[in-house]
């Protein structure tokens, strides 16, 4: 069975959906499935073994349709799989051309699949209401022209349920390859980045970590350090005469330091690794004692940690106890207190309390660690994910 993936970006460009496409394509190819990837033009491409990557799209839009159709005619795939996220294909999040493309591919006799990494934004103000409804309209039309619809979590499944007769859930796998790390190597990484820390908290991914930094800053006396893995840059030094403020790298502005600021203490601190290869990232994760994923959540509980995250899967793959944030997207098989700890919110005070509790309760950390590894083995390995995809693509439920 020959597959075509359509995705915006592809490694080494940093992009979560691109990483997902890379690892799924690599595993399908390893299982003997021919895979082609169509993506936007990039200076470099990292193609997995057995995967043909076609970086042919200059700019996404209606002009893309004949370019993609031409490749479909040449490759003659059995399945065309759209890796969909609204803002990946249009800066406003409104890729109206995609349903037209999918319709024409389906008319050419190729079975179509849409993997919804996101569906639509939730209403918030007039602009949010308008864009959200337009994105919902696009999602409905994509489902209309899809033989198979997949998403990563039950919340998105419920969003899509009115548009298709059978929405399948297959979670996102790890965006790193984790090989067991020796204790010597683990200690060396800790010594390099946080030599004074007796307890290391790790995080990575494109998220606001300002509250997490303040939480760890309040635990310096406890010897807690924060290892920020990946390309997130360290904050710039404060301007002259502004020693009472802390730079927040997400919002690029200055904010008055909270009582849980990063000053003073007996150990710990914050260390930034800078860009790491997937192998290096896996090694750095394994040197930690705890992983915290500060997923955004509103005061009304919208958002939170879910299995749409490759970073979350990577933490489970690294066999770490994990702290996430509780929200309406936090569903089974994530279970609070069993295979993950879901903090009630992501503010500094709450994260401070959760990290301190897990630091002091080694039995609870071990329980989360062991059950998190079981979750990874049963649901998040790429062999499992690719197998579920192949079974679904072989026996699709056509939209009625």
C-alpha positions, 0 to 999 in steps of 0.5 A: 500500500503506497501512502502520500502524506501532505504536511506543511513542514518537515525536519529538520525544521522545528514543527510538531506536526512535521515531527509526527509525520517524520516518525509515522512515515519512518515506521510505515516505511520500516514495515514495508509501506512505500511512503511519499511526503509532500511539503513546503520548500525548505533549505534542508530535508531530513528524509527517513530511510525508505521515505521520499520527500517532495518539498515542492510547495512555495506557498500554500493556497489554490495554486498548490492544488495542481502541483499536488495533483500532478504528484498524485498522478505520478505516484498513484498512491493507495492512500492520501493522508492530510496532516491537518492543522489550520495555521500550518497551511494558512497564516490566518488559519483558514486554508479554504483550498484544502477541501477542494484539493481533497475532493479532487484527489478523492474523485481521482480514485484515491482514498483520503484520510485526514489526521486532525492535529487541531480542529478549530479555535474556541470562540473568544471575542468577535474575531475568535468567534468568526475565525473559529466558525470558519475553521469549523466550516473547513473541518466539516468540508474536509470530513465530507471528502475523507474516507477516514478521519483520525485525531489524537484525543477524545475532545477533538473526536467530540468536536468532529463527531457531527461531521463524520460517521466514524472518528478514530482516536490514535494518540501522538507518539514521541518526537524523540527516539529514546535509548536507555542512558547509563547512570554515568552519562546521566550524572555527567549531563546533570553536572554540566548543566545543574551541578548544584541541583539535587533534584532536576525538573525537565521541560521542553516544547513551545509553551510558556514556562514563566510560571514554571521558572518561578515555581522552581525558583522558590525551591532553590533552598530544596536543591531543585533545578530546572532543565529547559531542553531544546531550542528555547532561548534563555531570557535576555539579561535585565536592562541596566537599573532593572534588577527587580524584574524578570524577563519572560521569554514567551511574551518578550517583555518585562514583568515584576518578579513574583515572590517565587522569583529565581534569586538566591538559594542553596542550589538549583537554578535554571539551565537552557540546553539550546538546540539538541538533536533528537538523540541528545534530547532523549539523553537530557530528558533521562537525566531528570527526576521529574518532567513538567509540561505546563500546557495552557488552560483557561480559568474556565478549564479549557485546554490542559494536557492531552495525548496530542503532544509529542513532548508528553509522549517523549517524557513517557518514553524517557520513563519519567514521572510526569506533571501536566495541567488538568483541563477539559482535554485531559482524558483517558488513558491519562489518569491523575495520580496513576500514570500522570499528575494533573495539577489543578492549574499552571500557576507558579504557586500550584506548580511549586506545591506539586513539585515539592510534593513529588520531590518528597514522595519517592513512592508516588514518583515511582508509581507515576513512572512505572504506570507512565511506561506502561501507557507508553508501551501500550499506546504511544510506541510508533510500532503501535500507532503505525499498526493502528493506522494501517488497520484503519486505512485497510478497513475504512468507514466511508462517511455517509 
